């Protein structure tokens, strides 16, 4: 709490003068009295509770005066407000959820499938962790998942707290009808979402006063396979992304040593994941087409390192404007003072009334 006019507290020096004027400080005026010839019986009677509390009206008046002086000093509660003017980045995570992503990797000393590892590392990339990833609190984040068909898993949003719930809905393709790898369609869908990023921001925060502008649009494409489904070719979709000013970072995940766990009546057995692996040539071409970069992640540690590098390459520019917003608090002090003065008057006219 601060005070807008602290010199008003000098008025508190008046209170000792008032006490002196009432005779409590010496030299006060004499009060009226009645003389009795014999007072021994009166002294034996003791003091009543009214006599014991006779100081109460004076205390109420002094406290009321102190509260009035405090109100005159203009107590204020200051709250620091921060408004960030952002040159933000819109980031779409495009992740493969085809059955081949069920191959297992080691992450944090636990064996889990590639898709779960990708989801966990991406969550740390957005929300931050205790290591070298600080999070992306000022960026629009969205997610596209794909197998045979591409779909929007999480719309572009600044409300990153909802991201873990969206990630829970991303599951491996369960049957042949939905299995496949439609890289081109996924890139095209993510590009369309990023191209409308400014509109998405305007809908989420129509009353936002600061000038949030999407200065950069980035896509992170992660897959362990090659195009087997979809209507658009990957390079064709990449050309569309380049036309809209979207940069694509491509990540080929997995290795020849990858294994898939399989439950049987005799326990869990592991077999090689098989498959042809990621189409690194196409992924390299997509990155080159859009001005991005191609990476290979053979294990979880390499994947974390890739996200750390992307995190350093793509940073938001933030200018923080700080100001103090004060709230005047004099009214409660003034109201309390008038209540106490009213109580003094009432008590002085009733319970503590003096005659004469």
C-alpha positions as CSV (number, residue, x, y, z in Angstrom):
1,X,0.0,0.0,0.0
2,X,1.2,3.5,-0.8
3,X,0.0,7.0,0.1
4,X,-0.7,9.8,-2.4
5,X,-0.4,12.6,0.2
6,X,1.8,11.3,3.1
7,X,2.3,14.8,4.6
8,X,-1.2,14.5,5.9
9,X,0.2,12.2,8.7
10,X,1.6,15.4,10.3
11,X,-1.9,16.1,11.5
12,X,-1.5,13.2,13.9
13,X,0.5,15.5,16.0
14,X,-2.7,17.3,16.8
15,X,-3.9,14.3,18.9
16,X,-1.5,14.9,21.8
17,X,-2.7,18.5,21.9
18,X,-6.3,17.4,22.2
19,X,-5.4,15.1,25.1
20,X,-3.6,18.0,26.8
21,X,-6.6,20.2,26.2
22,X,-8.9,17.7,28.0
23,X,-6.6,17.8,31.0
24,X,-5.0,14.4,30.4
25,X,-1.7,16.1,29.7
26,X,-1.9,18.5,32.6
27,X,-3.1,22.1,32.9
28,X,-6.6,21.3,31.7
29,X,-9.7,23.1,32.7
30,X,-11.5,22.0,36.0
31,X,-14.6,19.8,35.6
32,X,-17.8,20.5,37.5
33,X,-18.2,18.6,40.9
34,X,-20.6,18.1,43.8
35,X,-19.2,18.3,47.3
36,X,-20.2,15.7,50.0
37,X,-19.5,15.9,53.7
38,X,-18.9,12.1,54.0
39,X,-17.5,9.9,51.1
40,X,-16.3,6.8,52.9
41,X,-19.4,4.7,52.0
42,X,-19.1,5.8,48.4
43,X,-15.5,4.7,48.2
44,X,-16.5,1.3,49.7
45,X,-19.0,0.8,46.9
46,X,-16.3,0.4,44.3
47,X,-16.4,1.4,40.6
48,X,-19.2,0.3,38.3
49,X,-18.5,-1.0,34.7
50,X,-19.6,2.3,33.3
51,X,-16.9,4.1,35.4
52,X,-14.3,1.5,34.3
53,X,-15.2,2.1,30.6
54,X,-15.6,5.8,30.8
55,X,-12.5,6.2,28.6
56,X,-14.2,4.5,25.7
57,X,-15.8,7.6,24.0
58,X,-12.4,9.4,24.1
59,X,-10.7,6.3,22.5
60,X,-13.3,6.2,19.8
61,X,-12.8,9.8,19.0
62,X,-9.0,9.5,18.9
63,X,-9.2,6.4,16.6
64,X,-11.7,8.2,14.4
65,X,-9.3,11.1,14.0
66,X,-6.4,8.8,13.2
67,X,-8.6,7.1,10.5
68,X,-9.6,10.5,9.0
69,X,-6.0,11.5,8.8
70,X,-5.2,8.2,7.1
71,X,-8.0,8.9,4.6
72,X,-6.6,12.4,3.9
73,X,-3.2,10.7,3.2
74,X,-4.9,9.0,0.2
75,X,-4.0,5.3,0.7
76,X,-3.6,3.5,-2.6
77,X,-3.2,0.0,-3.7
78,X,-0.8,-0.2,-6.7
79,X,-0.9,-3.2,-9.1
80,X,1.7,-3.5,-11.8
81,X,0.1,-4.2,-15.1
82,X,2.1,-5.7,-18.0
83,X,1.1,-5.5,-21.6
84,X,3.2,-7.3,-24.1
85,X,3.4,-6.1,-27.6
86,X,4.3,-9.2,-29.5
87,X,5.7,-10.0,-32.9
88,X,4.5,-13.6,-32.5
89,X,5.0,-16.8,-34.3
90,X,2.3,-19.2,-35.5
91,X,3.5,-22.8,-35.2
92,X,1.7,-25.9,-36.5
93,X,3.0,-29.3,-35.3
94,X,2.2,-31.9,-38.1
95,X,2.7,-35.4,-36.6
96,X,2.4,-38.8,-38.2
97,X,0.1,-41.2,-36.3
98,X,0.2,-44.1,-38.7
99,X,0.7,-47.6,-37.3
100,X,4.5,-47.6,-37.9
101,X,4.7,-44.9,-35.2
102,X,4.0,-47.7,-32.8
103,X,7.7,-48.7,-32.9
104,X,9.3,-48.2,-29.5
105,X,11.9,-45.8,-28.2
106,X,13.4,-45.1,-24.8
107,X,12.3,-41.8,-23.2
108,X,13.2,-40.9,-19.6
109,X,14.3,-44.5,-19.0
110,X,10.9,-45.7,-20.1
111,X,10.0,-47.7,-23.2
112,X,7.2,-46.1,-25.2
113,X,6.1,-45.9,-28.8
114,X,7.4,-43.2,-31.1
115,X,4.1,-41.3,-31.1
116,X,4.0,-41.0,-27.3
117,X,7.6,-39.8,-27.3
118,X,6.8,-37.2,-30.0
119,X,3.8,-35.9,-28.0
120,X,5.8,-35.6,-24.8
121,X,8.7,-33.7,-26.4
122,X,6.3,-31.4,-28.3
123,X,4.5,-30.7,-25.0
124,X,7.8,-29.7,-23.4
125,X,8.6,-27.6,-26.4
126,X,5.4,-25.6,-25.9
127,X,5.0,-25.5,-22.1
128,X,8.7,-25.7,-21.2
129,X,10.6,-28.1,-18.8
130,X,13.2,-28.0,-16.2
131,X,16.0,-28.3,-18.8
132,X,16.8,-26.2,-21.8
133,X,13.3,-25.7,-23.2
134,X,11.7,-22.5,-21.9
135,X,8.4,-22.9,-23.6
136,X,6.5,-20.8,-26.2
137,X,4.0,-18.7,-24.1
138,X,3.7,-15.9,-26.7
139,X,3.2,-18.0,-29.8
140,X,0.1,-19.4,-31.5
141,X,0.3,-23.1,-31.3
142,X,-1.7,-25.7,-33.3
143,X,-1.5,-29.4,-34.2
144,X,-2.4,-31.5,-37.3
145,X,-2.2,-35.3,-37.1
146,X,-2.4,-37.6,-40.0
147,X,-2.5,-41.2,-41.1
148,X,-4.5,-42.0,-44.2
149,X,-6.3,-38.7,-43.6
150,X,-5.2,-35.4,-42.1
151,X,-7.2,-33.7,-39.4
152,X,-7.0,-30.7,-37.1
153,X,-6.2,-32.0,-33.6
154,X,-5.7,-28.6,-31.9
155,X,-6.6,-25.2,-33.5
156,X,-4.1,-22.4,-33.4
157,X,-4.3,-21.0,-29.9
158,X,-2.6,-19.0,-27.2
159,X,-4.4,-21.0,-24.5
160,X,-1.6,-23.6,-24.2
161,X,-3.0,-25.0,-21.0
162,X,-5.5,-27.0,-23.1
163,X,-2.7,-28.6,-25.2
164,X,-2.2,-31.8,-23.0
165,X,-5.9,-32.6,-23.4
166,X,-5.7,-32.3,-27.1
167,X,-2.6,-34.5,-27.2
168,X,-4.4,-37.2,-25.4
169,X,-6.8,-37.6,-28.3
170,X,-3.9,-38.4,-30.8
171,X,-3.8,-42.2,-31.1
172,X,-2.2,-44.6,-33.4
173,X,-4.2,-45.7,-36.4
174,X,-6.2,-48.8,-35.3
175,X,-7.3,-50.4,-38.6
176,X,-6.4,-50.5,-42.3
177,X,-9.2,-48.1,-43.2
178,X,-7.5,-45.3,-41.4
179,X,-3.9,-46.4,-41.7
180,X,-1.5,-44.8,-44.2
181,X,0.7,-41.8,-44.6
182,X,-0.8,-38.7,-46.3
183,X,2.1,-36.2,-45.9
184,X,1.0,-33.9,-48.7
185,X,-2.6,-33.5,-47.4
186,X,-1.2,-32.9,-43.9
187,X,1.1,-30.1,-45.2
188,X,-1.7,-28.6,-47.2
189,X,-4.1,-28.6,-44.2
190,X,-1.5,-27.1,-41.9
191,X,-0.7,-24.4,-44.5
192,X,-4.3,-23.4,-44.7
193,X,-4.6,-23.1,-41.0
194,X,-1.4,-21.0,-40.8
195,X,-2.5,-18.8,-43.7
196,X,-5.6,-17.9,-41.5
197,X,-3.5,-17.4,-38.4
198,X,-4.3,-13.7,-38.1
199,X,-8.0,-14.4,-38.3
200,X,-7.7,-17.1,-35.6
201,X,-5.9,-14.6,-33.3
202,X,-8.6,-11.9,-33.9
203,X,-11.4,-14.4,-33.0
204,X,-9.6,-15.5,-29.8
205,X,-8.9,-12.0,-28.4
206,X,-11.2,-9.5,-30.2
207,X,-10.8,-6.9,-27.3
208,X,-7.0,-7.3,-27.0
209,X,-5.4,-3.8,-26.8
210,X,-1.8,-4.7,-27.6
211,X,-0.7,-5.0,-31.2
212,X,-0.2,-8.8,-31.5
213,X,1.0,-9.6,-35.0
214,X,1.9,-12.9,-36.6
215,X,5.3,-12.1,-38.0
216,X,6.4,-15.6,-38.9
217,X,4.6,-18.9,-39.7
218,X,6.3,-22.2,-39.1
219,X,5.4,-25.8,-39.6
220,X,7.2,-28.7,-37.9
221,X,6.5,-31.9,-39.8
222,X,7.4,-35.2,-38.2
223,X,7.1,-38.6,-39.8
224,X,8.7,-42.1,-39.9
225,X,7.4,-43.1,-43.3
226,X,6.8,-42.0,-46.9
227,X,3.7,-40.9,-48.8
228,X,1.3,-43.8,-49.2
229,X,-2.1,-42.0,-49.3
230,X,-3.7,-38.6,-49.9
231,X,-4.6,-36.5,-52.9
232,X,-1.7,-34.0,-52.8
233,X,2.0,-34.8,-53.4
234,X,4.3,-33.6,-50.6
235,X,6.4,-31.3,-52.9
236,X,3.2,-29.8,-54.4
237,X,1.9,-29.0,-50.9
238,X,5.3,-27.6,-50.0
239,X,5.1,-25.2,-52.9
240,X,1.8,-24.0,-51.6
241,X,3.3,-23.4,-48.2
242,X,6.2,-21.4,-49.8
243,X,3.7,-19.3,-51.6
244,X,2.1,-18.3,-48.3
245,X,5.4,-17.6,-46.6
246,X,5.4,-20.7,-44.4
247,X,8.7,-22.3,-43.3
248,X,8.7,-26.0,-42.8
249,X,11.1,-27.9,-40.5
250,X,11.0,-31.6,-41.3
251,X,12.0,-34.4,-39.0
252,X,12.5,-38.1,-39.9
253,X,12.1,-40.1,-36.8
254,X,13.2,-43.7,-36.1
255,X,16.0,-46.1,-36.9
256,X,16.5,-49.6,-38.3
257,X,16.9,-50.9,-34.8
258,X,13.4,-49.9,-33.8
259,X,11.2,-52.6,-32.4
260,X,7.4,-53.0,-31.8
261,X,6.0,-54.7,-28.8
262,X,3.3,-57.3,-29.3
263,X,1.2,-58.9,-26.6
264,X,0.6,-62.6,-26.9
265,X,-0.9,-65.2,-24.5
266,X,2.7,-66.1,-23.6
267,X,3.6,-62.5,-22.7
268,X,5.0,-59.5,-24.6
269,X,7.4,-60.1,-27.5
270,X,9.3,-57.6,-29.5
271,X,10.0,-57.6,-33.3
272,X,11.7,-55.2,-35.7
273,X,9.4,-52.4,-36.8
274,X,10.2,-53.2,-40.5
275,X,9.0,-50.9,-43.3
276,X,11.0,-48.7,-45.6
277,X,11.6,-45.9,-43.2
278,X,11.2,-42.2,-43.7
279,X,11.6,-40.7,-47.2
280,X,14.5,-38.5,-46.2
281,X,15.0,-37.2,-49.8
282,X,11.4,-35.9,-50.0
283,X,11.6,-34.4,-46.5
284,X,14.9,-32.7,-47.4
285,X,13.3,-31.3,-50.5
286,X,10.3,-29.9,-48.5
287,X,12.6,-28.1,-46.1
288,X,14.7,-26.7,-48.9
289,X,11.6,-25.6,-50.8
290,X,10.3,-23.5,-47.9
291,X,13.6,-22.2,-46.3
292,X,13.4,-24.6,-43.4
293,X,15.7,-27.3,-42.2
294,X,15.7,-31.2,-42.3
295,X,16.6,-33.3,-39.3
296,X,16.9,-37.0,-38.5
297,X,16.0,-38.2,-35.0
298,X,17.1,-41.8,-34.4
299,X,16.3,-41.6,-30.7
300,X,14.5,-39.5,-28.1
301,X,17.6,-37.6,-27.1
302,X,18.2,-36.5,-30.7
303,X,14.6,-35.5,-31.0
304,X,14.9,-33.3,-27.9
305,X,18.0,-31.7,-29.3
306,X,16.2,-30.9,-32.6
307,X,13.4,-29.1,-30.7
308,X,16.0,-27.2,-28.7
309,X,17.6,-26.0,-32.0
310,X,14.2,-25.0,-33.5
311,X,13.4,-23.2,-30.3
312,X,16.5,-21.1,-30.7
313,X,16.0,-20.5,-34.4
314,X,12.4,-19.3,-34.0
315,X,12.0,-16.8,-31.2
316,X,9.3,-14.2,-30.6
317,X,10.2,-10.5,-30.3
318,X,8.5,-9.1,-27.1
319,X,8.4,-5.6,-25.9
320,X,7.0,-5.3,-22.4
321,X,5.2,-2.1,-21.4
322,X,4.8,-1.8,-17.6
323,X,2.7,0.6,-15.8
324,X,1.1,1.0,-12.3
325,X,-2.7,0.9,-11.9
326,X,-3.7,2.5,-8.6
327,X,-6.9,1.9,-6.7
328,X,-7.9,4.6,-4.1
329,X,-8.6,3.1,-0.7
330,X,-9.5,6.2,1.3
331,X,-13.3,5.5,1.5
332,X,-13.1,2.6,3.9
333,X,-11.0,4.6,6.3
334,X,-13.3,7.6,6.1
335,X,-16.4,5.5,6.6
336,X,-14.9,3.7,9.6
337,X,-14.0,7.1,11.1
338,X,-17.6,8.4,10.8
339,X,-19.0,5.2,12.3
340,X,-16.7,5.6,15.3
341,X,-17.6,9.2,15.7
342,X,-21.3,8.2,15.6
343,X,-20.7,5.6,18.3
344,X,-19.0,8.2,20.5
345,X,-22.0,10.5,20.2
346,X,-24.5,7.8,20.9
347,X,-22.5,6.5,23.9
348,X,-22.0,10.0,25.2
349,X,-25.7,10.7,25.1
350,X,-26.7,7.4,26.7
351,X,-24.5,5.1,28.7
352,X,-21.8,7.5,29.4
353,X,-23.9,10.7,29.7
354,X,-22.6,13.1,32.3
355,X,-24.7,15.3,34.5
356,X,-24.2,18.2,34.5
